[in-house]
């Protein structure tokens, strides 16, 4: 989450007048994340998240995201569907941006998950994949393997200003990874970004799975690989927590079958996830406007994950 587009109190009050959700009490921009503009909105009736879609989220993709959320909500998953206005519309425009009013879910995101919390999160992903078995809509992964090399070249040798030799190091890793990428594994709709800050918890209980705006049709086990890299390391990517990593995989496999070929491919998929987040973080690091209310994230934290998986991935996923 972030704030790129400023929303005036007057514009927000006019926007809320389309709904039966009470009058505006307060609104606060949320600075975490790097993708969309988000506000925590309190009304006289309830609390909501207002999301304005920017950067990598196309308005044309919103029907896919909202249909996916409705599908999961109908099957009892703790996800936040968009709130319809009096006419039934969920996709709107405010301050020149496509926008949705999203139900607020209680809970907090953990910054240092325990193995028990990780097991619960892995189980939630397993249940999500089970619920998506019969979801038929598709959306290409706009940040999938075919997009990594072009994004890498767009970042270019400017990345060497962060660490000398970085461009050549990632170039070699990318060549190796793309040559070994598994393209014959089961594909399905996935979240593709289930970091700890996209999972809400009360204690060890999952209360919400949020921020589905990278959801796409992709190799299904890649979703677990993304989650593993996000949960099983410290923020700097310097320390691996084997207990958390193992608990994630065990929780997932206890709720959705992890096929033998998927397990074998997890080291490569985890390297791919590390490359993907390294590249998008690098692009944002080099290109985020100086005046944006947004938290830039260190791309080197995912380079460390990449190098760790390249050396130890086969052992930790065995």
N, C-alpha and C positions, 0 to 999 in steps of 0.2 A: 504494500500500500504506500501511497505517496500523495503529494499535492502538486500538480503542475498548473491546473486551472483554478483560479480563485472564483468562488461563488459568493455573491453578495447575499446578505440577509433578505433583501427584497426579492431577489430572484428565487431563493430557496422557499420563501413563504408562498410565492406565486405557484411554484412547482408543487408544494404540498397541498395546495388548494384543489388539485385534481383528485386527491385521495380522500378517503374517510378515515384518516389516521391522526386527526387532531391538529392543533396549531403548533407552529414552531416555538420551542422553548429555548433551545441552544443548538449550536453546531460547532464542531471542532475538527480541524484538519488532522489527518493521521499521517505521520511522516515516514513510517516504516515502509520498506519496499521500494520498488523502482518502476512499476508498470503503469498504474492508473492513479487518478485523483480520487481520494476517498475522504469522506467526512462521517464522523459519528454524530448522528442527528437525534435529538430528544424532542418529542412532541408532548402535548398534554395527554396523549393516550399510551405512547410506547416509545421504544428506542429502535433506531434503524441505522443501516449503513447506506449512504448515498455514494454510488460509484459512477464516476465519469470516465469513459473509456478512451485511452490515449495510446500513442506509440504503437506497440505491437498488437493491440487488440483491434480488429476490424469490426465495424458495425455489422458487416455482413455475416460475421461468425456468431453474433449474439443469439440468434434463434437456436443454433446448435447448443450453446452453453446452457441456455435456459431450459431447453427440452431435456438435456441431460440431468439438470438439477431436479426438474419435476419428476423425471423417471426414478431417480434415486429416492426422492422424498416419498413418492407413492409406495416404495418398497421398504419404508421405515428407516432409511439411512438418515443420520442427523446432519442434513445439509440445509443451507439457507436459500430457499427459492425467492425469486423476485416477487414484489408485492404488486398486484394489479391495481390500476386506478379504477374509477367508477365505471369506465367503459370497458374494462377488461384488458387494457393495454399494459404491458410491462416494460417496453422499450420506449424511452422518451428522449428529449433533448433539453439540455440546460447549458447556458453559457456557450452555445455553439458546439457542444459535445454530446454524443449519445450517452444516455445515462439510465440507470435503474435504481430503484429503491429496494433495498435488500433487507430481509428479516434479520434482526440481531439475534445471535445465539450467545447464551451465557457460557462462561468458562474462560480459561486462560491458556496461553501457549507457554509450554515449558522451555526454558533455555538450556537446562542440563537434565535431559530425560534419564530416568532410571531404567534398568532392564524391565521392570514390571510395566512401566509406562510405554516402553518401546514395544513390548509384546502386545499390549492393548492396541497400539497404533498399527502394528503389522496385521493384527486380526481385523481391524476396521478396514484396511485396504483389501484384505481377502474377501470380506463381506461385500465391499463395494464392487469388486470384480465379479463376484457371483451375481450381484444384482444387475450388472451390465451385460450379462450373457445374451439377453434378448433385446438389447438396445441396438437399433438398426441404423441410426444416422451415422454418418462418417464425416470426419474433418481431417484433412492432411496435417501432418506435424510440420508447422512452419519453422521449427527449430530442430529438425531431425538430421540424420547423418548427411543427407544431400546438401544441407544448408551450412554445414560447419566449415568447409573449405572456403566458400565465398565470404562468410563472415570473418574468418581468419584473415583473408587477404584484405578485407576492408579495414580491419584493425591495423594491419601492416606492421612495419618496423617501428612505429611509434611505441609499441609495447616494450621495445628495448630500453626506453627511457625509464621504465619501472624496474627492470632488471636486465643488465647486459646479457646478450645471448638468448633471451627469452623467445624471440621469434623462431630461431633455428631449432630450439629445444621442442617447442610445440609443433613445428612443421614436421619433424621426424615422427613424433608421437601420433600425429594426425594421419600421416601416410600409413603407419603400421596398423592403426585402429580401423581405418576405412577398408583396408585390405582384408581384415579378419571379421568384419561386422556380420553377425548372423541375420540373414534376411528370410529364413524359412521357418521361423518360430511362429506360434499362434499370435494373431493380431486382434486387437479389440480397442474399444474406447478406454482411455486411461486418464488419470488426473495429470500426470507428468510434472507435478510441482508440489508433492505432499511433504513439504518441509515442516519442522516443528511449529513454525508460526502460522501454518495453515491447518493445524489440528488444535482444537480447543478441548481442554480437559478440566475436570474437577477431581482432584486427587489422581487416582489411577483410572478414572472412568472417562471415556471419550464422550464429549458433548457436542462436538461439531467438526465437520470437515468443510473447509471453506476455500475460496479463491480458486475456482475451476477454470480460469481464463487462459491456461495453456492446455486444457483438455483436448485430446485429439485421438485419432486412430493410429496406433503404433504397436510395435512388438510389446505384448502385454507384460512380459517380465521386466522390461525396461522401467516400468513404473516402480517396481520393487527396488531396482538398482538405484534410481533417483533417490528414493526414500532412504536407502541404506547410507548413501554418501552424505545425506543431509542430517541424519540422526546420530550416526555412530562416530562422529568426530567432534572435537571441540571447534569453536568458531573459526580458529585460525587454520584448521585442517592439519594441525601438527600432532595431535594425539588421537589414536584410535581406541575406542572403547569396545573391546571384544564382547563383553556381556551384552551391551546394547545391540550391537550388530547381530549377534546370534539370536537374541530375543525377537528382533524384528522379523527375521526369516522364519523362525519357529512359529510365531504368532500368525504370520501370513499363511504358511503351509498347513496349519491346523484348521484354517477356514476356507482355503481354496487350494486345489491340487497344484503343486509346483512340479511340473513334468521334469523327468530326468534331463532332457535336452535343455530345458530352461535353466536348471541348476548349473549345468556345465557351462552355459553361456554367461552366467552372472558376472564373472570377472571382466569380460569384455564389455558387457552392458554397463557395468559400473565405471569403467574407464570412459565409455562414451558419455555417460551422465556427467562425469567430471569435466570432460572437454566442453560439453555444451554449456555448463554453467561458468566455466572459466571464460569462454568466448563472450557470452552475453555480459558478464560482469566487466570484462575488459572493455567491451564497446561502451558500456555505460560509464565506466571510469574515465574513458577518453572523451566522451561526448555529452555528459550530463551538464545542463546549463548551470552556471555558477549561482544563479539566484533561485534555483528550484528548491522547494522545501522537500528534500528527499535525502535518504541515507544511502550514500554510495557504499558498495560492498567490495571487499578486497578480492580481486581475481586470483591472487597467489594462493589464497586458501583452497581453491579448487585445483590449482596446479599441484599442491602437496598431496591432495587426494589422488589425483591422476598418477603421480609417481608411486604412491603407496600401493594402489591397486595393481599397477604394472609389476611390482615386485612381489606382493603378497596375496593378490587376489585369488589365485588358484588354491592357496592353502586355507584362506578364511571361509571360502564358500564350499569347500570339499564336504 
